[in-house]
Amino acid sequence: MSIPFYNFAELHHDEFRKEVKERISKIIDDGSFVEGEFNHQFETEFAQKQGAKHCLLVANGTDALEIALLAYDIKPGDKVGIPGITFYATGEAVLNVGATPILIDVDPSTGLMCPESVKRMSEAHDLKAIMPVHIYGLPCDMKALENVCSPKGIKIIEDAAQAQGAFVEIGKPVGSTNSLVTFSFYPTKNLSAFGDAGCILTQDDSMVEKIKAIRNHGRGSETLLGRNSRCDHIQAAVLQLKLKDVDRLNEQRKKHAKKYHELLEGLPFKLLDSKYIELSSWHLYPIQFESEEMRKKAQQALTDHNIGCTPFYERSMKEEKVLSQCEGESENANNFSGKTLNLPIHPFVREEDQIKIRDILKNAL
Ligand SMILES: Cc1ncc(COP(=O)(O)O)c(C=O)c1O
């Protein structure tokens, strides 16, 4: 029996499909294809869930990052700190607005942006903004990052593409800080559309009209250069429906993380600190090996048994060709990349699957 890395079949069960079809049929009848009632409903409900004052839907998570940079008036040549470990889109967004990425090093045990490295890089460079990434769904230390950035007026854009369901601290969901916080609703994410979608959360009233104008060709502003990054009504209809069940599904992920922590203890790789059990969204469940060879061995053993697993992230940002010339610090990130394997942690993983995964890893290593 194979164990998939994602499980779209169970996520999109018959009852859900029936409701989605009804919604899509109504959207076709009404001809309300872009920015319809579900967009507004979702924006209100998602902002409330994440502890933000405003939510602005956009076309995808990469646009959300770029629009957040533009909303903070980041201009060509401005320096923006990005972590050495992230999905490529974080660096890409900085390059796409003509700004210059500066590499910030990461914590060697989590891959999260390191506040001390931000401090060093802010002394060496005139940073206009930083983009901490809640990678794997683990929250960055936002308090420490704010302590470094706010006295220097450095803006913070949190890349929460993987962190729907995560908490920056107990009781404080990702999205409830004073940063601009961006999400991706790509189909593999904890809260996912039927294609591409994303959003920006903010507490700042003055950002709302600006972001609305940028996402829609500059409409409503005489001076802003915009783009088309509107969110389709069908995507918003799917998201608004899924929002009703996402807490229960995230609880399942957390339960699986707890179980993995129990089952995998003592095996020859590192698990995340158990403080993350309550804080992470468990978008991914990473285990960290001493060497890339060990990671590959484990990956091969799981793959041989048809168990989905992914080595995110095989390359640090410094090791990406397009970003290799970037200045900054990357020692921990370069050492971190390639040694992590992510195990299946979608909501429908069963305990017997987790036991099987433990047994395979134990035998292989
Ligand atoms: C950390 C991170 N940032 C940005 C993105 C980009 O989101 P999208 O694919 O919706 O453009 C992703 C998506 O995978 C991501 O994981």
Ligand as a Chemical Component Dictionary entry (heavy atoms), coordinates in Angstrom:
data_LIG
# 
_chem_comp.id                   LIG 
_chem_comp.type                 NON-POLYMER 
_chem_comp.pdbx_formal_charge   0 
_chem_comp.three_letter_code    LIG 
# 
loop_
_chem_comp_atom.comp_id 
_chem_comp_atom.atom_id 
_chem_comp_atom.alt_atom_id 
_chem_comp_atom.type_symbol 
_chem_comp_atom.charge 
_chem_comp_atom.model_Cartn_x 
_chem_comp_atom.model_Cartn_y 
_chem_comp_atom.model_Cartn_z 
_chem_comp_atom.pdbx_ordinal 
LIG C1 C1 C 0 7.636 29.974 1.371  1  
LIG C2 C2 C 0 6.874 30.261 0.103  2  
LIG N1 N1 N 0 6.823 31.517 -0.376 3  
LIG C3 C3 C 0 6.153 31.832 -1.487 4  
LIG C4 C4 C 0 5.464 30.871 -2.202 5  
LIG C5 C5 C 0 4.805 31.242 -3.476 6  
LIG O1 O1 O 0 3.426 31.008 -3.510 7  
LIG P1 P1 P 0 2.682 30.765 -4.902 8  
LIG O2 O2 O 0 3.141 29.450 -5.441 9  
LIG O3 O3 O 0 1.224 30.775 -4.519 10 
LIG O4 O4 O 0 3.029 31.896 -5.796 11 
LIG C6 C6 C 0 5.450 29.541 -1.733 12 
LIG C7 C7 C 0 4.715 28.522 -2.474 13 
LIG O5 O5 O 0 4.980 27.376 -2.531 14 
LIG C8 C8 C 0 6.188 29.227 -0.561 15 
LIG O6 O6 O 0 6.235 27.973 -0.081 16 
# 
loop_
_chem_comp_bond.comp_id 
_chem_comp_bond.atom_id_1 
_chem_comp_bond.atom_id_2 
_chem_comp_bond.value_order 
_chem_comp_bond.pdbx_ordinal 
LIG C1 C2 SING 1  
LIG C2 N1 SING 2  
LIG C2 C8 DOUB 3  
LIG N1 C3 DOUB 4  
LIG C3 C4 SING 5  
LIG C4 C5 SING 6  
LIG C4 C6 DOUB 7  
LIG C5 O1 SING 8  
LIG O1 P1 SING 9  
LIG P1 O2 DOUB 10 
LIG P1 O3 SING 11 
LIG P1 O4 SING 12 
LIG C6 C7 SING 13 
LIG C6 C8 SING 14 
LIG C7 O5 DOUB 15 
LIG C8 O6 SING 16 
# 
